[in-house]
């Protein structure tokens, strides 16, 4: 995970553990003798793309700086049910206390990577790209966007400081689409591309003439996307068409075929179910 700040990862893992442990794992403390050794295995319960192994290892390292995870697959690898993903040998209390947080991370991130891969495969052979959105779990954005990449998707802006997207509410608070785009360009300069939400053909022309680089179509059906895309490219061959809202596995191909360059899919981070992964522990 070299592309993001490892310090942020360590900080987040600490918060996750504090949330789960509270004042301590009283069940383990009352049942398991100190210094008991154990071996644990993470096993896949279904076909999936694995994600989150480094984050899971950091869970155990936070509890015991000598504890490591031996991975048998790599993040981003597709595996079959029954595959042993990784194992850890160490103190039983460490493995038991970190089990749930580590499992949550692997299950959640693997689900996002797997779902992303399904969307990517659905538009294979087109010129469209699947991207994520800011509809992420609070505190998990960095990890969830990492999982999207593992699934073959691309990252949209990480936060509000990472790109200019003028949506309907921004336009409602300004003098109109043209004025909003022009103001953004004049204040931010040529470095930032400007994306703006449009709802009809008149707004397409205004947005492009004002300098918009990307036209955002939110909740617009594929047939209308095709029409809007044709009109937009008559005004500017290089304008980018981005679609979002109501994108499902059943219709994503229609949006790609309709001319969407970017398909932003909130579901890959806000609706992915957890994958089935178990942690099997034995005395050692």
C-alpha positions in Angstrom: 0.0 0.0 0.0 2.8 2.4 -0.9 0.4 4.9 -2.5 -1.0 6.1 0.8 0.3 7.4 4.2 1.1 4.5 6.4 1.0 6.8 9.4 -2.7 7.3 8.7 -3.2 3.6 8.5 -1.5 3.0 11.9 -3.6 5.8 13.4 -6.9 4.4 12.1 -6.1 0.8 13.2 -5.4 2.2 16.7 -8.9 3.8 16.7 -10.6 0.7 15.5 -8.9 -1.4 18.3 -9.8 1.1 21.0 -13.4 1.0 19.8 -13.5 -2.8 20.0 -11.3 -3.4 23.1 -12.5 -0.7 25.4 -11.0 -1.4 28.7 -9.8 -4.9 27.6 -11.0 -8.2 26.2 -12.5 -9.5 29.5 -13.6 -12.8 27.9 -10.1 -13.8 26.8 -8.6 -12.5 30.0 -11.0 -14.7 32.1 -10.8 -17.9 29.9 -7.3 -18.1 28.3 -4.2 -18.5 30.4 -1.5 -15.9 29.9 1.3 -16.8 27.4 -0.8 -19.5 25.8 0.4 -19.9 22.2 -1.9 -20.4 19.2 -2.0 -20.7 15.5 -4.7 -18.9 13.5 -5.7 -19.1 9.8 -7.8 -16.8 7.7 -9.9 -18.9 5.3 -12.0 -17.7 2.4 -15.6 -18.9 2.4 -16.4 -17.8 -1.1 -14.7 -16.7 -4.4 -13.3 -13.2 -4.0 -10.6 -10.7 -4.6 -8.5 -10.4 -1.5 -7.9 -7.0 0.0 -6.8 -5.7 3.4 -4.0 -8.1 4.4 -1.6 -5.3 5.4 -4.3 -3.6 7.4 -5.1 -6.9 9.1 -1.4 -7.5 10.0 -1.2 -4.0 11.5 -4.1 -4.9 13.8 -1.9 -7.7 15.4 1.3 -5.6 15.3 -0.5 -2.9 17.2 -1.3 -5.4 19.9 2.1 -7.1 19.8 5.0 -5.5 17.9 6.5 -9.0 17.3 3.3 -10.5 15.8 3.3 -10.9 12.0 0.9 -12.2 9.4 2.1 -14.8 6.9 0.2 -14.2 3.7 -0.3 -17.0 1.2 -1.9 -14.7 -1.4 -1.4 -11.1 -2.3 -3.9 -8.2 -2.1 -5.7 -8.0 -5.4 -5.5 -11.8 -6.1 -8.7 -13.6 -7.0 -9.1 -16.8 -4.9 -11.5 -19.7 -4.6 -13.5 -20.8 -1.5 -11.5 -22.8 1.0 -8.3 -21.0 0.2 -6.1 -20.2 3.3 -5.5 -16.5 2.9 -3.0 -16.0 5.7 -1.9 -17.4 9.1 -0.5 -16.0 12.3 1.3 -17.8 15.1 1.7 -16.1 18.5 0.0 -15.4 21.8 -3.6 -16.6 21.9 -4.8 -13.4 23.7 -3.3 -11.2 20.9 -4.9 -13.3 18.2 -8.3 -13.4 20.0 -8.3 -9.7 20.8 -7.5 -8.7 17.3 -9.6 -11.3 15.5 -12.7 -9.2 14.9 -11.1 -6.0 13.7 -8.8 -7.9 11.4 -11.7 -9.9 10.0 -13.8 -6.8 9.6 -11.1 -5.2 7.5 -10.5 -8.2 5.3 -14.2 -8.9 4.8 -15.1 -5.3 4.0 -12.2 -4.5 1.8 -12.4 -7.8 -0.1 -16.0 -7.1 -0.8 -15.3 -3.7 -2.3 -12.5 -5.1 -4.4 -14.7 -8.0 -5.6 -17.7 -5.7 -6.3 -15.5 -3.3 -8.2 -14.1 -6.1 -10.3 -17.6 -7.2 -11.2 -18.5 -3.7 -12.5 -15.2 -3.4 -14.4 -15.8 -6.7 -16.1 -19.4 -5.7 -17.0 -18.0 -2.8 -19.2 -15.0 -4.7 -20.6 -14.3 -3.7 -24.2 -15.7 -0.2 -23.9 -13.9 3.1 -23.4 -15.5 3.8 -20.0 -13.8 3.6 -16.6 -15.4 2.6 -13.3 -14.6 5.1 -10.5 -15.6 5.3 -6.8 -17.2 8.3 -5.0 -16.9 10.0 -1.6 -19.8 7.8 -0.4 -17.4 5.8 1.9 -17.5 4.6 5.5 -16.4 7.4 7.8 -12.8 6.7 8.8 -12.3 4.1 6.1 -12.0 6.2 2.9 -8.3 5.6 2.4 -8.6 1.8 2.8 -11.8 1.6 0.7 -10.4 3.5 -2.2 -7.3 1.3 -2.0 -9.7 -1.7 -2.4 -11.3 -0.1 -5.4 -7.9 0.0 -7.1 -7.3 -3.6 -6.3 -10.6 -4.5 -8.1 -9.5 -2.7 -11.2 -11.4 0.5 -10.7 -10.1 4.1 -10.5 -10.3 6.6 -7.7 -12.4 9.8 -8.0 -11.4 12.7 -5.8 -10.4 11.7 -2.3 -11.9 14.7 -0.6 -13.3 18.2 -1.2 -9.8 19.6 -1.6 -9.0 17.2 -4.3 -11.0 18.4 -7.3 -13.7 20.8 -8.5 -17.2 19.4 -8.9 -19.9 21.9 -9.2 -23.2 20.3 -8.4 -26.8 21.4 -8.4 -26.7 22.8 -4.9 -23.6 24.9 -5.8 -25.4 26.2 -8.9 -28.5 27.1 -6.8 -26.2 29.2 -4.5 -24.6 31.1 -7.5 -25.9 33.0 -10.4 -26.1 30.0 -12.7 -24.0 27.3 -14.4 -22.0 29.7 -16.6 -21.2 32.0 -13.7 -20.3 29.2 -11.4 -17.9 27.6 -13.9 -16.3 31.0 -14.9 -15.8 31.9 -11.2 -14.1 28.6 -10.4 -11.8 28.9 -13.4 -10.8 32.4 -12.6 -10.1 31.7 -8.9 -8.4 28.3 -9.3 -6.5 28.8 -12.6 -5.6 26.4 -15.3 -4.3 23.5 -13.1 -7.7 22.3 -12.0 -10.2 20.7 -14.3 -13.8 21.8 -13.8 -16.7 19.3 -13.6 -20.2 20.6 -13.5 -23.6 18.9 -13.2 -26.0 19.6 -16.1 -29.6 18.6 -16.6 -30.5 19.6 -20.2 -29.0 20.5 -23.6 -29.1 24.2 -22.9 -27.0 23.8 -19.9 -24.5 21.6 -21.9 -23.8 24.5 -24.2 -23.5 27.0 -21.4 -21.2 24.8 -19.4 -18.8 24.1 -22.3 -18.7 27.7 -23.4 -17.9 28.7 -19.9 -14.9 26.4 -19.8 -16.2 23.1 -18.2 -14.0 20.1 -18.8 -16.3 17.4 -17.5 -20.1 17.2 -17.7 -21.7 15.4 -14.8 -24.9 13.6 -15.5 -26.6 12.4 -12.3 -29.6 10.1 -12.4 -30.0 10.5 -16.1 -31.1 7.4 -18.1 -28.8 5.8 -20.8 -30.8 7.0 -23.8 -30.6 10.6 -22.6 -26.9 10.2 -21.9 -26.4 9.1 -25.4 -28.2 12.2 -26.7 -26.4 14.6 -24.3 -23.1 13.0 -25.2 -23.7 13.6 -28.9 -24.7 17.2 -28.3 -21.7 17.8 -26.0 -19.2 16.5 -28.5 -20.5 18.8 -31.2 -19.5 21.7 -29.0 -16.3 20.2 -27.7 -14.8 16.9 -28.9 -12.6 16.6 -25.8 -15.3 17.2 -23.1 -15.6 14.3 -20.7 -18.9 12.7 -19.9 -19.3 11.4 -16.3 -22.4 9.5 -15.2 -23.5 8.6 -11.7 -26.7 7.9 -9.8 -28.8 4.7 -10.1 -25.9 2.8 -11.6 -26.3 -1.0 -11.1 -24.8 -4.1 -12.4 -27.8 -4.6 -14.6 -27.5 -1.2 -16.4 -23.8 -0.2 -16.1 -23.1 -1.6 -19.6 -25.9 0.6 -21.1 -24.2 3.7 -19.7 -20.8 2.6 -21.1 -22.3 2.0 -24.5 -24.2 5.3 -24.4 -20.9 7.2 -24.3 -20.0 7.7 -20.6 -16.3 8.2 -20.2 -16.5 7.9 -16.4 -19.1 5.9 -14.5 -19.0 6.8 -10.8 -20.6 3.9 -8.8 -21.5 4.7 -5.2 -22.5 1.1 -4.6 -19.0 -0.3 -4.7 -18.2 1.4 -1.4 -21.6 2.1 0.2 -23.5 -1.1 -0.6 -20.9 -3.9 -0.8 -21.7 -6.8 1.5 -19.0 -8.3 3.6 -17.3 -11.4 2.1 -17.3 -14.6 4.0 -13.9 -15.1 5.7 -13.3 -17.1 8.9 -10.5 -17.1 11.4 -9.8 -20.6 12.7 -7.7 -20.8 15.9 -5.9 -23.8 17.4 -3.5 -24.3 20.3 0.1 -24.4 19.3 
